[in-house]
Structures are given as structure tokens and as C-alpha cells.
Amino acid sequence: MKTPRQTLLDRHRAASASLDRMRSEIIDHEFPERAAVDAPVPRIVPFQIAILWRELFCPYRIGWAALAAVWVILLSIHLATPRDEEALPSRSGAPSAVAALRELRQSIAKISSVPPEPPVEEPLFPPEASRRRVTTKQPA
């Protein structure tokens, strides 16, 4: 069974579209300046950029200024720090760490009676067979 509210809404639902149309006609007739303002305005790119600027950047000026200040500070710290090549870690790790790791492996091999693996040295350059060869086709 329907509630009285549902019955009332069903009865007047069909009339709502015509009531909205009549309401807008009356408002347009009584207030012609509002009708001109409510008319659709063609959107152009500079207008959209102005809206974006006004809605995105203007209300949050302090936040954007703080973010810019943080970036300036980070850039100045980066430019002020000297680049010391010796301070950068090497590709294979520190020599003392590699030596300590080798000693640890040898001591584990002695305790566990497992033969130690032979050390594998990484080549500085890849072997010739793995290099990509560029071949050019000669016209026939």
C-alpha cells in the first residue's frame, strides 16, 4: 500500500515539468536582465584559464607560496652541496664490506663442512658475444 506522500507525489509528478516551464517564463518576463545573464556563454580557452586560475590558485595563495618556498630551499641545498666522487658509493660496494662478506662465507663453509663457492668476478665490460652488433643491409 502506498503512503499518502507517494500518492501525492505520483499525482503531481506529471505537472512538475509544465510548472518549471511556466516558472522560468514568468521569471524571464519579470526580470529580463536575469534572462540575459543566464544565457549560455560560449566557452573559450582564455576564459577557462581565468576560471582555473581564480578557483585553483587564488584561494590557496599561502599554500602555493609555501610549496614554492620549499622547492627553492631544496634547489639551493642541492646546488650548495659539493659533489664529491669519493663520497659516492661504488658500484660493487665498499671494499671492506666485500672482504668481510668473503671472510664470513669462508667461516660458514668451515663450520658447515660445505665446500666454498669459487669467487665470481664480474667483468667490467660485457663479453664480445653479448654485445649487439649493428649490421647494415647492402642494396642488392
C-alpha positions as a Python dict, from the first residue, in 0.01 Angstrom:
ca = {
    (1, 'M'): (0, 0, 0),
    (2, 'K'): (124, 346, -89),
    (3, 'T'): (179, 611, 168),
    (4, 'P'): (-10, 941, 132),
    (5, 'R'): (318, 1110, 38),
    (6, 'Q'): (377, 868, -251),
    (7, 'T'): (20, 912, -374),
    (8, 'L'): (53, 1291, -370),
    (9, 'L'): (390, 1281, -549),
    (10, 'D'): (258, 1046, -818),
    (11, 'R'): (-39, 1273, -881),
    (12, 'H'): (172, 1588, -924),
    (13, 'R'): (479, 1437, -1093),
    (14, 'A'): (338, 1488, -1441),
    (15, 'A'): (267, 1854, -1366),
    (16, 'S'): (620, 1938, -1247),
    (17, 'A'): (770, 1979, -1597),
    (18, 'S'): (497, 2219, -1707),
    (19, 'L'): (524, 2409, -1376),
    (20, 'D'): (902, 2450, -1422),
    (21, 'R'): (849, 2581, -1775),
    (22, 'M'): (584, 2830, -1660),
    (23, 'R'): (804, 2943, -1371),
    (24, 'S'): (1100, 3015, -1600),
    (25, 'E'): (877, 3205, -1847),
    (26, 'I'): (739, 3425, -1569),
    (27, 'I'): (1086, 3498, -1428),
    (28, 'D'): (1220, 3580, -1776),
    (29, 'H'): (925, 3815, -1836),
    (30, 'E'): (953, 3991, -1500),
    (31, 'F'): (1336, 4009, -1489),
    (32, 'P'): (1475, 4044, -1844),
    (33, 'E'): (1826, 4133, -1719),
    (34, 'R'): (1845, 3795, -1543),
    (35, 'A'): (1748, 3616, -1861),
    (36, 'A'): (2043, 3778, -2041),
    (37, 'V'): (2279, 3672, -1761),
    (38, 'D'): (2153, 3313, -1757),
    (39, 'A'): (2201, 3275, -2133),
    (40, 'P'): (2470, 3023, -2222),
    (41, 'V'): (2805, 3187, -2286),
    (42, 'P'): (3034, 3028, -2542),
    (43, 'R'): (3338, 2895, -2363),
    (44, 'I'): (3674, 2999, -2491),
    (45, 'V'): (4016, 2891, -2373),
    (46, 'P'): (4131, 3219, -2208),
    (47, 'F'): (3805, 3233, -2016),
    (48, 'Q'): (3860, 2877, -1890),
    (49, 'I'): (4217, 2959, -1793),
    (50, 'A'): (4094, 3259, -1596),
    (51, 'I'): (3842, 3040, -1416),
    (52, 'L'): (4109, 2780, -1343),
    (53, 'W'): (4343, 3047, -1210),
    (54, 'R'): (4073, 3201, -995),
    (55, 'E'): (3947, 2872, -850),
    (56, 'L'): (4273, 2680, -815),
    (57, 'F'): (4544, 2929, -728),
    (58, 'C'): (4379, 3234, -574),
    (59, 'P'): (4211, 3074, -272),
    (60, 'Y'): (4527, 2887, -177),
    (61, 'R'): (4791, 3156, -219),
    (62, 'I'): (4963, 3079, 111),
    (63, 'G'): (4982, 2708, 35),
    (64, 'W'): (5124, 2766, -314),
    (65, 'A'): (5375, 3017, -176),
    (66, 'A'): (5486, 2768, 90),
    (67, 'L'): (5526, 2496, -172),
    (68, 'A'): (5733, 2728, -391),
    (69, 'A'): (5948, 2823, -91),
    (70, 'V'): (6014, 2456, -14),
    (71, 'W'): (6122, 2396, -375),
    (72, 'V'): (6354, 2697, -364),
    (73, 'I'): (6509, 2570, -41),
    (74, 'L'): (6557, 2221, -186),
    (75, 'L'): (6714, 2360, -502),
    (76, 'S'): (6951, 2582, -305),
    (77, 'I'): (7056, 2290, -83),
    (78, 'H'): (7116, 2075, -390),
    (79, 'L'): (7326, 2342, -557),
    (80, 'A'): (7518, 2423, -238),
    (81, 'T'): (7629, 2068, -163),
    (82, 'P'): (7956, 1974, -329),
    (83, 'R'): (7962, 1663, -544),
    (84, 'D'): (8249, 1457, -411),
    (85, 'E'): (8308, 1150, -627),
    (86, 'E'): (8484, 970, -339),
    (87, 'A'): (8181, 1014, -118),
    (88, 'L'): (7957, 834, -367),
    (89, 'P'): (7929, 459, -313),
    (90, 'S'): (8096, 241, -572),
    (91, 'R'): (7906, 2, -789),
    (92, 'S'): (8022, -316, -617),
    (93, 'G'): (8010, -182, -260),
    (94, 'A'): (8281, -80, -16),
    (95, 'P'): (8600, -293, -30),
    (96, 'S'): (8592, -357, 344),
    (97, 'A'): (8234, -482, 323),
    (98, 'V'): (8324, -718, 37),
    (99, 'A'): (8623, -852, 233),
    (100, 'A'): (8409, -902, 543),
    (101, 'L'): (8150, -1088, 337),
    (102, 'R'): (8418, -1318, 193),
    (103, 'E'): (8552, -1395, 542),
    (104, 'L'): (8201, -1469, 664),
    (105, 'R'): (8139, -1709, 377),
    (106, 'Q'): (8468, -1888, 445),
    (107, 'S'): (8393, -1925, 815),
    (108, 'I'): (8043, -2058, 738),
    (109, 'A'): (8192, -2304, 490),
    (110, 'K'): (8439, -2431, 757),
    (111, 'I'): (8168, -2475, 1018),
    (112, 'S'): (7914, -2641, 791),
    (113, 'S'): (8168, -2852, 603),
    (114, 'V'): (8027, -2730, 272),
    (115, 'P'): (8290, -2650, 13),
    (116, 'P'): (8306, -2276, -54),
    (117, 'E'): (8191, -2149, -386),
    (118, 'P'): (8461, -2009, -606),
    (119, 'P'): (8451, -1629, -618),
    (120, 'V'): (8283, -1489, -924),
    (121, 'E'): (8439, -1177, -1064),
    (122, 'E'): (8211, -952, -1263),
    (123, 'P'): (8369, -825, -1583),
    (124, 'L'): (8381, -451, -1628),
    (125, 'F'): (8264, -484, -1986),
    (126, 'P'): (8031, -746, -2131),
    (127, 'P'): (8192, -1014, -2348),
    (128, 'E'): (8203, -961, -2720),
    (129, 'A'): (7941, -1229, -2785),
    (130, 'S'): (7676, -1045, -2585),
    (131, 'R'): (7725, -709, -2749),
    (132, 'R'): (7468, -603, -3001),
    (133, 'R'): (7609, -591, -3345),
    (134, 'V'): (7474, -339, -3590),
    (135, 'T'): (7452, -475, -3938),
    (136, 'T'): (7357, -277, -4240),
    (137, 'K'): (7184, -430, -4532),
    (138, 'Q'): (7355, -366, -4859),
    (139, 'P'): (7136, -298, -5159),
    (140, 'A'): (7120, -589, -5397),
}
